[in-house]
Amino acid sequence: MPRSGQALVELALCLPLLLLLGGTAWSAATLVQAREELDLACAAAASSAARAPDASAAQDAASIAFAQALSGDPPQTSNLRLDLGAFQRGGVMEAYASAVWPVGSGLSSLLPLQITLVASSAAVIEPWRSR
């Protein structure tokens, strides 16, 4: 009994599933990388703000550090919010960030999805700096 073409039929049945699985794995890896980038950008913003001489300079320094950290693969939109408190030496300030990243590549880009990621970081305002 001839079996010519059986492998081709099996490939035609399995290939779409394999491509979907590969695209999903790629999207998941991209999402993990985006989350790490946002966490690092938020930490960089908090660290820069904690070293600033005053609250106004802290806002500026945090915004610049946040933008630079996200410059490699920027999200569609991003937002940084600082809670500086009284901005006193030895005090704690917090940074909160959110960003919208597109998720999907390959077959999954037929249905473009977006996901909003959030991150937060805290830093101690340097107690030894003269203000």
N, CA, C and O atoms as a Tinker XYZ file with bonds, in Angstrom:
   524  protein
     1  N      0.838000   -1.174000    0.000000    73     2
     2  CA     0.000000    0.000000    0.000000    64     1     3
     3  C      0.889000    1.245000    0.000000    63     2     4     5
     4  O      1.687000    1.421000    0.920000    81     3
     5  N      0.770000    2.108000   -1.005000    73     3     6
     6  CA     1.630000    3.285000   -1.090000    64     5     7
     7  C      1.267000    4.314000   -0.012000    63     6     8     9
     8  O      0.092000    4.540000    0.278000    81     7
     9  N      2.301000    4.931000    0.574000    73     7    10
    10  CA     2.098000    5.927000    1.630000    64     9    11
    11  C      2.695000    7.267000    1.205000    63    10    12    13
    12  O      3.033000    8.079000    2.067000    81    11
    13  N      2.827000    7.511000   -0.030000    73    11    14
    14  CA     3.420000    8.766000   -0.469000    64    13    15
    15  C      2.497000    9.926000   -0.107000    63    14    16    17
    16  O      1.288000    9.874000   -0.335000    81    15
    17  N      3.083000   10.956000    0.451000    73    15    18
    18  CA     2.309000   12.138000    0.822000    64    17    19
    19  C      1.856000   12.147000    2.268000    63    18    20    21
    20  O      1.300000   13.147000    2.722000    81    19
    21  N      2.074000   11.064000    3.010000    73    19    22
    22  CA     1.633000   11.017000    4.400000    64    21    23
    23  C      2.370000   12.054000    5.242000    63    22    24    25
    24  O      1.754000   12.725000    6.070000    81    23
    25  N      3.653000   12.192000    5.047000    73    23    26
    26  CA     4.438000   13.162000    5.817000    64    25    27
    27  C      3.985000   14.581000    5.499000    63    26    28    29
    28  O      3.937000   15.435000    6.384000    81    27
    29  N      3.658000   14.828000    4.251000    73    27    30
    30  CA     3.194000   16.150000    3.858000    64    29    31
    31  C      1.864000   16.496000    4.536000    63    30    32    33
    32  O      1.666000   17.633000    4.962000    81    31
    33  N      0.973000   15.544000    4.637000    73    31    34
    34  CA    -0.315000   15.761000    5.304000    64    33    35
    35  C     -0.088000   16.004000    6.797000    63    34    36    37
    36  O     -0.712000   16.889000    7.383000    81    35
    37  N      0.794000   15.230000    7.407000    73    35    38
    38  CA     1.092000   15.420000    8.829000    64    37    39
    39  C      1.698000   16.796000    9.076000    63    38    40    41
    40  O      1.356000   17.463000   10.052000    81    39
    41  N      2.595000   17.217000    8.195000    73    39    42
    42  CA     3.197000   18.542000    8.313000    64    41    43
    43  C      2.144000   19.635000    8.166000    63    42    44    45
    44  O      2.148000   20.608000    8.920000    81    43
    45  N      1.254000   19.481000    7.211000    73    43    46
    46  CA     0.204000   20.476000    6.990000    64    45    47
    47  C     -0.736000   20.577000    8.198000    63    46    48    49
    48  O     -1.286000   21.645000    8.465000    81    47
    49  N     -0.919000   19.493000    8.913000    73    47    50
    50  CA    -1.782000   19.512000   10.092000    64    49    51
    51  C     -1.066000   20.068000   11.325000    63    50    52    53
    52  O     -1.682000   20.742000   12.150000    81    51
    53  N      0.211000   19.789000   11.447000    73    51    54
    54  CA     0.951000   20.179000   12.653000    64    53    55
    55  C      1.615000   21.552000   12.560000    63    54    56    57
    56  O      1.818000   22.195000   13.590000    81    55
    57  N      1.956000   22.018000   11.370000    73    55    58
    58  CA     2.689000   23.272000   11.219000    64    57    59
    59  C      1.964000   24.482000   11.812000    63    58    60    61
    60  O      2.605000   25.265000   12.513000    81    59
    61  N      0.674000   24.678000   11.572000    73    59    62
    62  CA     0.017000   25.836000   12.192000    64    61    63
    63  C      0.082000   25.812000   13.719000    63    62    64    65
    64  O      0.254000   26.856000   14.349000    81    63
    65  N     -0.053000   24.652000   14.305000    73    63    66
    66  CA     0.026000   24.543000   15.761000    64    65    67
    67  C      1.433000   24.866000   16.256000    63    66    68    69
    68  O      1.598000   25.551000   17.265000    81    67
    69  N      2.436000   24.376000   15.552000    73    67    70
    70  CA     3.813000   24.669000   15.942000    64    69    71
    71  C      4.138000   26.151000   15.803000    63    70    72    73
    72  O      4.820000   26.720000   16.656000    81    71
    73  N      3.656000   26.776000   14.736000    73    71    74
    74  CA     3.887000   28.212000   14.564000    64    73    75
    75  C      3.186000   29.024000   15.652000    63    74    76    77
    76  O      3.754000   29.988000   16.166000    81    75
    77  N      1.978000   28.650000   16.000000    73    75    78
    78  CA     1.252000   29.331000   17.070000    64    77    79
    79  C      1.970000   29.164000   18.401000    63    78    80    81
    80  O      2.061000   30.115000   19.177000    81    79
    81  N      2.470000   27.991000   18.671000    73    79    82
    82  CA     3.208000   27.728000   19.897000    64    81    83
    83  C      4.497000   28.557000   19.941000    63    82    84    85
    84  O      4.836000   29.127000   20.978000    81    83
    85  N      5.199000   28.619000   18.834000    73    83    86
    86  CA     6.422000   29.416000   18.762000    64    85    87
    87  C      6.156000   30.905000   18.937000    63    86    88    89
    88  O      6.898000   31.594000   19.636000    81    87
    89  N      5.095000   31.402000   18.300000    73    87    90
    90  CA     4.737000   32.820000   18.449000    64    89    91
    91  C      4.338000   33.167000   19.874000    63    90    92    93
    92  O      4.655000   34.248000   20.372000    81    91
    93  N      3.644000   32.248000   20.525000    73    91    94
    94  CA     3.255000   32.471000   21.915000    64    93    95
    95  C      4.474000   32.489000   22.825000    63    94    96    97
    96  O      4.555000   33.324000   23.725000    81    95
    97  N      5.409000   31.596000   22.612000    73    95    98
    98  CA     6.640000   31.568000   23.406000    64    97    99
    99  C      7.438000   32.853000   23.195000    63    98   100   101
   100  O      7.982000   33.413000   24.147000    81    99
   101  N      7.508000   33.316000   21.951000    73    99   102
   102  CA     8.230000   34.561000   21.647000    64   101   103
   103  C      7.560000   35.743000   22.353000    63   102   104   105
   104  O      8.246000   36.591000   22.923000    81   103
   105  N      6.241000   35.803000   22.318000    73   103   106
   106  CA     5.514000   36.892000   22.975000    64   105   107
   107  C      5.719000   36.862000   24.484000    63   106   108   109
   108  O      5.867000   37.911000   25.110000    81   107
   109  N      5.730000   35.675000   25.069000    73   107   110
   110  CA     5.948000   35.551000   26.509000    64   109   111
   111  C      7.349000   36.026000   26.881000    63   110   112   113
   112  O      7.522000   36.711000   27.889000    81   111
   113  N      8.339000   35.674000   26.087000    73   111   114
   114  CA     9.708000   36.118000   26.356000    64   113   115
   115  C      9.823000   37.631000   26.213000    63   114   116   117
   116  O     10.514000   38.277000   27.000000    81   115
   117  N      9.156000   38.197000   25.222000    73   115   118
   118  CA     9.162000   39.647000   25.038000    64   117   119
   119  C      8.511000   40.342000   26.218000    63   118   120   121
   120  O      8.978000   41.395000   26.652000    81   119
   121  N      7.458000   39.776000   26.734000    73   119   122
   122  CA     6.757000   40.341000   27.878000    64   121   123
   123  C      7.626000   40.316000   29.136000    63   122   124   125
   124  O      7.631000   41.276000   29.907000    81   123
   125  N      8.351000   39.232000   29.343000    73   123   126
   126  CA     9.250000   39.141000   30.496000    64   125   127
   127  C     10.355000   40.189000   30.378000    63   126   128   129
   128  O     10.705000   40.834000   31.366000    81   127
   129  N     10.899000   40.360000   29.189000    73   127   130
   130  CA    11.940000   41.359000   28.979000    64   129   131
   131  C     11.398000   42.768000   29.207000    63   130   132   133
   132  O     12.077000   43.600000   29.808000    81   131
   133  N     10.197000   43.040000   28.741000    73   131   134
   134  CA     9.588000   44.364000   28.934000    64   133   135
   135  C      9.378000   44.647000   30.413000    63   134   136   137
   136  O      9.594000   45.773000   30.863000    81   135
   137  N      8.961000   43.648000   31.171000    73   135   138
   138  CA     8.749000   43.827000   32.605000    64   137   139
   139  C     10.068000   44.151000   33.305000    63   138   140   141
   140  O     10.111000   45.018000   34.177000    81   139
   141  N     11.132000   43.464000   32.929000    73   139   142
   142  CA    12.446000   43.738000   33.513000    64   141   143
   143  C     12.916000   45.144000   33.163000    63   142   144   145
   144  O     13.472000   45.840000   34.013000    81   143
   145  N     12.699000   45.565000   31.924000    73   143   146
   146  CA    13.090000   46.920000   31.524000    64   145   147
   147  C     12.344000   47.967000   32.333000    63   146   148   149
   148  O     12.939000   48.958000   32.757000    81   147
   149  N     11.054000   47.765000   32.551000    73   147   150
   150  CA    10.267000   48.721000   33.325000    64   149   151
   151  C     10.716000   48.746000   34.777000    63   150   152   153
   152  O     10.797000   49.819000   35.376000    81   151
   153  N     11.009000   47.582000   35.358000    73   151   154
   154  CA    11.508000   47.543000   36.737000    64   153   155
   155  C     12.829000   48.298000   36.857000    63   154   156   157
   156  O     13.018000   49.076000   37.793000    81   155
   157  N     13.739000   48.071000   35.915000    73   155   158
   158  CA    15.034000   48.748000   35.950000    64   157   159
   159  C     14.892000   50.252000   35.727000    63   158   160   161
   160  O     15.599000   51.037000   36.359000    81   159
   161  N     13.999000   50.657000   34.848000    73   159   162
   162  CA    13.787000   52.079000   34.598000    64   161   163
   163  C     13.215000   52.766000   35.834000    63   162   164   165
   164  O     13.602000   53.888000   36.162000    81   163
   165  N     12.306000   52.100000   36.510000    73   163   166
   166  CA    11.710000   52.655000   37.723000    64   165   167
   167  C     12.761000   52.779000   38.826000    63   166   168   169
   168  O     12.807000   53.787000   39.531000    81   167
   169  N     13.604000   51.756000   38.975000    73   167   170
   170  CA    14.671000   51.806000   39.976000    64   169   171
   171  C     15.687000   52.903000   39.647000    63   170   172   173
   172  O     16.176000   53.580000   40.551000    81   171
   173  N     16.003000   53.083000   38.378000    73   171   174
   174  CA    16.935000   54.137000   37.973000    64   173   175
   175  C     16.352000   55.516000   38.274000    63   174   176   177
   176  O     17.070000   56.418000   38.707000    81   175
   177  N     15.059000   55.674000   38.046000    73   175   178
   178  CA    14.409000   56.950000   38.341000    64   177   179
   179  C     14.431000   57.233000   39.841000    63   178   180   181
   180  O     14.717000   58.357000   40.253000    81   179
   181  N     14.136000   56.242000   40.649000    73   179   182
   182  CA    14.140000   56.426000   42.102000    64   181   183
   183  C     15.540000   56.739000   42.606000    63   182   184   185
   184  O     15.717000   57.604000   43.463000    81   183
   185  N     16.527000   56.043000   42.079000    73   183   186
   186  CA    17.903000   56.275000   42.499000    64   185   187
   187  C     18.374000   57.679000   42.127000    63   186   188   189
   188  O     19.032000   58.345000   42.926000    81   187
   189  N     18.043000   58.126000   40.929000    73   187   190
   190  CA    18.438000   59.472000   40.497000    64   189   191
   191  C     17.740000   60.541000   41.326000    63   190   192   193
   192  O     18.352000   61.543000   41.699000    81   191
   193  N     16.479000   60.332000   41.611000    73   191   194
   194  CA    15.733000   61.313000   42.400000    64   193   195
   195  C     16.267000   61.389000   43.826000    63   194   196   197
   196  O     16.286000   62.470000   44.415000    81   195
   197  N     16.696000   60.275000   44.388000    73   195   198
   198  CA    17.192000   60.259000   45.766000    64   197   199
   199  C     18.505000   61.016000   45.917000    63   198   200   201
   200  O     18.844000   61.446000   47.019000    81   199
   201  N     19.245000   61.186000   44.831000    73   199   202
   202  CA    20.520000   61.904000   44.889000    64   201   203
   203  C     20.390000   63.381000   44.539000    63   202   204   205
   204  O     21.383000   64.108000   44.563000    81   203
   205  N     19.197000   63.831000   44.218000    73   203   206
   206  CA    19.002000   65.227000   43.799000    64   205   207
   207  C     19.033000   66.162000   45.015000    63   206   208   209
   208  O     18.729000   65.742000   46.131000    81   207
   209  N     19.400000   67.423000   44.795000    73   207   210
   210  CA    19.492000   68.358000   45.919000    64   209   211
   211  C     18.144000   68.868000   46.438000    63   210   212   213
   212  O     18.036000   69.260000   47.600000    81   211
   213  N     17.121000   68.865000   45.586000    73   211   214
   214  CA    15.802000   69.329000   46.047000    64   213   215
   215  C     14.704000   68.600000   45.268000    63   214   216   217
   216  O     14.984000   67.831000   44.348000    81   215
   217  N     13.461000   68.853000   45.650000    73   215   218
   218  CA    12.336000   68.121000   45.059000    64   217   219
   219  C     12.179000   68.403000   43.563000    63   218   220   221
   220  O     11.870000   67.498000   42.787000    81   219
   221  N     12.390000   69.637000   43.170000    73   219   222
   222  CA    12.249000   69.986000   41.758000    64   221   223
   223  C     13.309000   69.279000   40.911000    63   222   224   225
   224  O     13.007000   68.727000   39.853000    81   223
   225  N     14.535000   69.305000   41.384000    73   223   226
   226  CA    15.619000   68.620000   40.678000    64   225   227
   227  C     15.398000   67.114000   40.692000    63   226   228   229
   228  O     15.786000   66.422000   39.751000    81   227
   229  N     14.780000   66.600000   41.748000    73   227   230
   230  CA    14.494000   65.166000   41.833000    64   229   231
   231  C     13.522000   64.747000   40.731000    63   230   232   233
   232  O     13.710000   63.713000   40.091000    81   231
   233  N     12.484000   65.554000   40.515000    73   231   234
   234  CA    11.522000   65.255000   39.432000    64   233   235
   235  C     12.227000   65.216000   38.085000    63   234   236   237
   236  O     12.021000   64.297000   37.292000    81   235
   237  N     13.057000   66.217000   37.834000    73   235   238
   238  CA    13.763000   66.295000   36.555000    64   237   239
   239  C     14.727000   65.124000   36.370000    63   238   240   241
   240  O     14.765000   64.500000   35.309000    81   239
   241  N     15.505000   64.835000   37.414000    73   239   242
   242  CA    16.486000   63.751000   37.327000    64   241   243
   243  C     15.799000   62.405000   37.121000    63   242   244   245
   244  O     16.272000   61.570000   36.351000    81   243
   245  N     14.688000   62.202000   37.808000    73   243   246
   246  CA    13.957000   60.939000   37.672000    64   245   247
   247  C     13.384000   60.791000   36.263000    63   246   248   249
   248  O     13.451000   59.710000   35.678000    81   247
   249  N     12.832000   61.849000   35.725000    73   247   250
   250  CA    12.263000   61.788000   34.377000    64   249   251
   251  C     13.323000   61.470000   33.331000    63   250   252   253
   252  O     13.091000   60.672000   32.423000    81   251
   253  N     14.480000   62.094000   33.463000    73   251   254
   254  CA    15.568000   61.855000   32.511000    64   253   255
   255  C     16.063000   60.417000   32.621000    63   254   256   257
   256  O     16.242000   59.743000   31.606000    81   255
   257  N     16.287000   59.941000   33.847000    73   255   258
   258  CA    16.776000   58.567000   34.037000    64   257   259
   259  C     15.758000   57.550000   33.527000    63   258   260   261
   260  O     16.138000   56.543000   32.930000    81   259
   261  N     14.485000   57.800000   33.752000    73   259   262
   262  CA    13.430000   56.899000   33.302000    64   261   263
   263  C     13.398000   56.823000   31.780000    63   262   264   265
   264  O     13.311000   55.736000   31.209000    81   263
   265  N     13.467000   57.971000   31.132000    73   263   266
   266  CA    13.437000   58.014000   29.664000    64   265   267
   267  C     14.670000   57.334000   29.066000    63   266   268   269
   268  O     14.560000   56.617000   28.071000    81   267
   269  N     15.828000   57.553000   29.661000    73   267   270
   270  CA    17.047000   56.928000   29.144000    64   269   271
   271  C     17.014000   55.414000   29.303000    63   270   272   273
   272  O     17.481000   54.684000   28.430000    81   271
   273  N     16.462000   54.944000   30.417000    73   271   274
   274  CA    16.420000   53.503000   30.655000    64   273   275
   275  C     15.453000   52.796000   29.698000    63   274   276   277
   276  O     15.641000   51.621000   29.382000    81   275
   277  N     14.437000   53.497000   29.247000    73   275   278
   278  CA    13.465000   52.897000   28.333000    64   277   279
   279  C     13.760000   53.186000   26.864000    63   278   280   281
   280  O     12.948000   52.852000   26.001000    81   279
   281  N     14.884000   53.787000   26.568000    73   279   282
   282  CA    15.155000   54.205000   25.188000    64   281   283
   283  C     15.478000   53.046000   24.253000    63   282   284   285
   284  O     15.340000   53.197000   23.039000    81   283
   285  N     15.904000   51.890000   24.771000    73   283   286
   286  CA    16.279000   50.773000   23.908000    64   285   287
   287  C     15.104000   50.199000   23.138000    63   286   288   289
   288  O     15.155000   50.107000   21.911000    81   287
   289  N     14.071000   49.820000   23.820000    73   287   290
   290  CA    12.860000   49.271000   23.210000    64   289   291
   291  C     11.675000   49.954000   23.874000    63   290   292   293
   292  O     11.031000   49.375000   24.749000    81   291
   293  N     11.384000   51.185000   23.463000    73   291   294
   294  CA    10.394000   51.973000   24.191000    64   293   295
   295  C      8.979000   51.418000   24.071000    63   294   296   297
   296  O      8.602000   50.874000   23.033000    81   295
   297  N      8.208000   51.559000   25.132000    73   295   298
   298  CA     6.802000   51.141000   25.082000    64   297   299
   299  C      5.986000   52.144000   24.272000    63   298   300   301
   300  O      6.487000   53.199000   23.886000    81   299
   301  N      4.720000   51.802000   24.020000    73   299   302
   302  CA     3.847000   52.740000   23.303000    64   301   303
   303  C      3.608000   53.982000   24.145000    63   302   304   305
   304  O      3.717000   55.102000   23.645000    81   303
   305  N      3.286000   53.798000   25.406000    73   303   306
   306  CA     3.121000   54.914000   26.335000    64   305   307
   307  C      3.742000   54.531000   27.664000    63   306   308   309
   308  O      3.782000   53.356000   28.027000    81   307
   309  N      4.225000   55.529000   28.387000    73   307   310
   310  CA     4.780000   55.268000   29.714000    64   309   311
   311  C      4.477000   56.452000   30.615000    63   310   312   313
   312  O      4.286000   57.578000   30.155000    81   311
   313  N      4.438000   56.168000   31.908000    73   311   314
   314  CA     4.106000   57.184000   32.893000    64   313   315
   315  C      4.948000   56.938000   34.137000    63   314   316   317
   316  O      5.085000   55.800000   34.588000    81   315
   317  N      5.510000   58.008000   34.688000    73   315   318
   318  CA     6.297000   57.930000   35.917000    64   317   319
   319  C      5.699000   58.897000   36.923000    63   318   320   321
   320  O      5.441000   60.059000   36.612000    81   319
   321  N      5.483000   58.399000   38.134000    73   319   322
   322  CA     4.965000   59.248000   39.211000    64   321   323
   323  C      5.873000   59.085000   40.418000    63   322   324   325
   324  O      6.215000   57.966000   40.801000    81   323
   325  N      6.260000   60.198000   41.013000    73   323   326
   326  CA     7.117000   60.174000   42.193000    64   325   327
   327  C      6.333000   60.622000   43.421000    63   326   328   329
   328  O      5.554000   61.574000   43.368000    81   327
   329  N      6.553000   59.926000   44.510000    73   327   330
   330  CA     6.025000   60.338000   45.803000    64   329   331
   331  C      7.229000   60.741000   46.635000    63   330   332   333
   332  O      7.893000   59.897000   47.237000    81   331
   333  N      7.505000   62.043000   46.663000    73   331   334
   334  CA     8.709000   62.540000   47.321000    64   333   335
   335  C      8.510000   62.788000   48.808000    63   334   336   337
   336  O      9.486000   62.962000   49.538000    81   335
   337  N      7.275000   62.807000   49.268000    73   335   338
   338  CA     7.018000   63.124000   50.671000    64   337   339
   339  C      7.502000   64.533000   50.972000    63   338   340   341
   340  O      7.269000   65.450000   50.185000    81   339
   341  N      8.165000   64.711000   52.087000    73   339   342
   342  CA     8.708000   66.024000   52.454000    64   341   343
   343  C     10.098000   66.245000   51.857000    63   342   344   345
   344  O     10.665000   67.329000   51.990000    81   343
   345  N     10.638000   65.237000   51.212000    73   343   346
   346  CA    11.982000   65.264000   50.613000    64   345   347
   347  C     13.025000   65.754000   51.614000    63   346   348   349
   348  O     13.715000   66.748000   51.391000    81   347
   349  N     13.113000   65.029000   52.715000    73   347   350
   350  CA    14.094000   65.337000   53.747000    64   349   351
   351  C     15.188000   64.287000   53.736000    63   350   352   353
   352  O     14.979000   63.152000   53.307000    81   351
   353  N     16.361000   64.686000   54.215000    73   351   354
   354  CA    17.487000   63.750000   54.282000    64   353   355
   355  C     17.097000   62.511000   55.080000    63   354   356   357
   356  O     16.482000   62.612000   56.142000    81   355
   357  N     17.451000   61.367000   54.568000    73   355   358
   358  CA    17.157000   60.112000   55.239000    64   357   359
   359  C     15.730000   59.628000   55.035000    63   358   360   361
   360  O     15.396000   58.515000   55.442000    81   359
   361  N     14.883000   60.438000   54.417000    73   359   362
   362  CA    13.509000   60.035000   54.158000    64   361   363
   363  C     13.431000   59.056000   52.992000    63   362   364   365
   364  O     14.412000   58.825000   52.286000    81   363
   365  N     12.266000   58.500000   52.810000    73   363   366
   366  CA    12.060000   57.536000   51.731000    64   365   367
   367  C     11.179000   58.164000   50.660000    63   366   368   369
   368  O     10.150000   58.773000   50.953000    81   367
   369  N     11.599000   58.003000   49.434000    73   367   370
   370  CA    10.765000   58.436000   48.306000    64   369   371
   371  C     10.457000   57.221000   47.455000    63   370   372   373
   372  O     11.246000   56.278000   47.396000    81   371
   373  N      9.315000   57.245000   46.799000    73   371   374
   374  CA     8.892000   56.106000   45.996000    64   373   375
   375  C      8.610000   56.545000   44.567000    63   374   376   377
   376  O      8.148000   57.659000   44.321000    81   375
   377  N      8.893000   55.660000   43.645000    73   375   378
   378  CA     8.613000   55.895000   42.229000    64   377   379
   379  C      7.647000   54.821000   41.752000    63   378   380   381
   380  O      7.805000   53.642000   42.072000    81   379
   381  N      6.657000   55.231000   40.994000    73   379   382
   382  CA     5.668000   54.314000   40.423000    64   381   383
   383  C      5.667000   54.525000   38.914000    63   382   384   385
   384  O      5.630000   55.660000   38.439000    81   383
   385  N      5.708000   53.439000   38.172000    73   383   386
   386  CA     5.749000   53.534000   36.714000    64   385   387
   387  C      4.724000   52.587000   36.107000    63   386   388   389
   388  O      4.441000   51.515000   36.641000    81   387
   389  N      4.180000   53.014000   34.980000    73   387   390
   390  CA     3.323000   52.139000   34.191000    64   389   391
   391  C      3.663000   52.358000   32.725000    63   390   392   393
   392  O      4.079000   53.445000   32.326000    81   391
   393  N      3.482000   51.318000   31.936000    73   391   394
   394  CA     3.792000   51.401000   30.513000    64   393   395
   395  C      2.920000   50.410000   29.757000    63   394   396   397
   396  O      2.568000   49.346000   30.266000    81   395
   397  N      2.585000   50.785000   28.535000    73   395   398
   398  CA     1.801000   49.912000   27.661000    64   397   399
   399  C      2.727000   49.384000   26.577000    63   398   400   401
   400  O      3.305000   50.152000   25.808000    81   399
   401  N      2.859000   48.059000   26.525000    73   399   402
   402  CA     3.702000   47.416000   25.535000    64   401   403
   403  C      2.856000   46.587000   24.593000    63   402   404   405
   404  O      1.898000   45.944000   25.022000    81   403
   405  N      3.196000   46.594000   23.308000    73   403   406
   406  CA     2.507000   45.691000   22.381000    64   405   407
   407  C      3.018000   44.266000   22.600000    63   406   408   409
   408  O      4.210000   44.048000   22.817000    81   407
   409  N      2.120000   43.326000   22.540000    73   407   410
   410  CA     2.486000   41.919000   22.710000    64   409   411
   411  C      2.054000   41.184000   21.462000    63   410   412   413
   412  O      0.909000   41.302000   21.026000    81   411
   413  N      2.950000   40.443000   20.900000    73   411   414
   414  CA     2.581000   39.645000   19.737000    64   413   415
   415  C      3.616000   39.752000   18.646000    63   414   416   417
   416  O      4.153000   40.824000   18.367000    81   415
   417  N      3.876000   38.637000   18.047000    73   415   418
   418  CA     4.754000   38.594000   16.879000    64   417   419
   419  C      4.376000   37.353000   16.092000    63   418   420   421
   420  O      3.693000   36.467000   16.604000    81   419
   421  N      4.809000   37.294000   14.888000    73   419   422
   422  CA     4.492000   36.129000   14.066000    64   421   423
   423  C      3.000000   36.027000   13.838000    63   422   424   425
   424  O      2.359000   37.001000   13.444000    81   423
   425  N      2.450000   34.866000   14.082000    73   423   426
   426  CA     1.016000   34.652000   13.871000    64   425   427
   427  C      0.171000   35.452000   14.845000    63   426   428   429
   428  O     -0.929000   35.885000   14.503000    81   427
   429  N      0.680000   35.653000   16.065000    73   427   430
   430  CA    -0.125000   36.363000   17.050000    64   429   431
   431  C     -0.198000   37.861000   16.761000    63   430   432   433
   432  O     -0.966000   38.570000   17.411000    81   431
   433  N      0.587000   38.359000   15.797000    73   431   434
   434  CA     0.485000   39.774000   15.446000    64   433   435
   435  C     -0.746000   40.041000   14.577000    63   434   436   437
   436  O     -1.078000   41.194000   14.302000    81   435
   437  N     -1.410000   38.984000   14.153000    73   435   438
   438  CA    -2.671000   39.180000   13.445000    64   437   439
   439  C     -3.727000   39.760000   14.377000    63   438   440   441
   440  O     -4.648000   40.449000   13.939000    81   439
   441  N     -3.584000   39.477000   15.647000    73   439   442
   442  CA    -4.440000   40.048000   16.678000    64   441   443
   443  C     -3.566000   40.892000   17.595000    63   442   444   445
   444  O     -3.128000   40.404000   18.636000    81   443
   445  N     -3.301000   42.147000   17.237000    73   443   446
   446  CA    -2.384000   42.952000   18.047000    64   445   447
   447  C     -2.958000   43.179000   19.443000    63   446   448   449
   448  O     -4.068000   43.683000   19.612000    81   447
   449  N     -2.178000   42.797000   20.412000    73   447   450
   450  CA    -2.578000   42.946000   21.802000    64   449   451
   451  C     -1.640000   43.911000   22.498000    63   450   452   453
   452  O     -0.486000   44.081000   22.104000    81   451
   453  N     -2.154000   44.533000   23.530000    73   451   454
   454  CA    -1.346000   45.420000   24.357000    64   453   455
   455  C     -1.525000   44.992000   25.798000    63   454   456   457
   456  O     -2.582000   44.501000   26.194000    81   455
   457  N     -0.483000   45.184000   26.565000    73   455   458
   458  CA    -0.578000   44.879000   27.984000    64   457   459
   459  C      0.036000   46.030000   28.765000    63   458   460   461
   460  O      1.058000   46.595000   28.375000    81   459
   461  N     -0.604000   46.362000   29.869000    73   459   462
   462  CA    -0.098000   47.420000   30.732000    64   461   463
   463  C      0.691000   46.790000   31.864000    63   462   464   465
   464  O      0.179000   45.944000   32.598000    81   463
   465  N      1.933000   47.206000   31.998000    73   463   466
   466  CA     2.802000   46.720000   33.067000    64   465   467
   467  C      2.995000   47.834000   34.083000    63   466   468   469
   468  O      3.024000   49.011000   33.722000    81   467
   469  N      3.125000   47.471000   35.333000    73   467   470
   470  CA     3.362000   48.452000   36.392000    64   469   471
   471  C      4.580000   48.030000   37.198000    63   470   472   473
   472  O      4.899000   46.845000   37.297000    81   471
   473  N      5.254000   49.017000   37.772000    73   471   474
   474  CA     6.427000   48.758000   38.602000    64   473   475
   475  C      6.506000   49.835000   39.669000    63   474   476   477
   476  O      5.966000   50.929000   39.508000    81   475
   477  N      7.181000   49.515000   40.753000    73   475   478
   478  CA     7.416000   50.511000   41.799000    64   477   479
   479  C      8.791000   50.268000   42.397000    63   478   480   481
   480  O      9.316000   49.155000   42.369000    81   479
   481  N      9.351000   51.326000   42.932000    73   479   482
   482  CA    10.665000   51.244000   43.547000    64   481   483
   483  C     10.761000   52.317000   44.617000    63   482   484   485
   484  O     10.158000   53.383000   44.488000    81   483
   485  N     11.506000   52.045000   45.656000    73   483   486
   486  CA    11.703000   53.011000   46.734000    64   485   487
   487  C     13.196000   53.240000   46.913000    63   486   488   489
   488  O     14.013000   52.356000   46.654000    81   487
   489  N     13.534000   54.431000   47.355000    73   487   490
   490  CA    14.933000   54.762000   47.612000    64   489   491
   491  C     14.997000   55.703000   48.804000    63   490   492   493
   492  O     14.100000   56.515000   49.030000    81   491
   493  N     16.070000   55.574000   49.553000    73   491   494
   494  CA    16.295000   56.464000   50.691000    64   493   495
   495  C     16.999000   57.710000   50.173000    63   494   496   497
   496  O     18.002000   57.626000   49.464000    81   495
   497  N     16.465000   58.850000   50.532000    73   495   498
   498  CA    17.084000   60.122000   50.136000    64   497   499
   499  C     18.399000   60.230000   50.878000    63   498   500   501
   500  O     18.444000   60.070000   52.098000    81   499
   501  N     19.457000   60.499000   50.159000    73   499   502
   502  CA    20.796000   60.431000   50.737000    64   501   503
   503  C     20.924000   61.374000   51.932000    63   502   504   505
   504  O     20.719000   62.580000   51.794000    81   503
   505  N     21.261000   60.836000   53.097000    73   503   506
   506  CA    21.315000   61.643000   54.306000    64   505   507
   507  C     22.560000   62.513000   54.422000    63   506   508   509
   508  O     22.564000   63.459000   55.209000    81   507
   509  N     23.602000   62.230000   53.674000    73   507   510
   510  CA    24.853000   62.943000   53.853000    64   509   511
   511  C     25.005000   64.136000   52.924000    63   510   512   513
   512  O     25.943000   64.917000   53.082000    81   511
   513  N     24.130000   64.294000   51.984000    73   511   514
   514  CA    24.256000   65.406000   51.036000    64   513   515
   515  C     23.875000   66.716000   51.694000    63   514   516   517
   516  O     22.936000   66.768000   52.489000    81   515
   517  N     24.582000   67.750000   51.375000    73   515   518
   518  CA    24.179000   69.079000   51.852000    64   517   519
   519  C     23.211000   69.648000   50.828000    63   518   520   521
   520  O     23.414000   69.519000   49.621000    81   519
   521  N     22.178000   70.265000   51.319000    73   519   522
   522  CA    21.152000   70.789000   50.436000    64   521   523
   523  C     21.170000   72.294000   50.471000    63   522   524
   524  O     20.374000   72.938000   49.788000    81   523
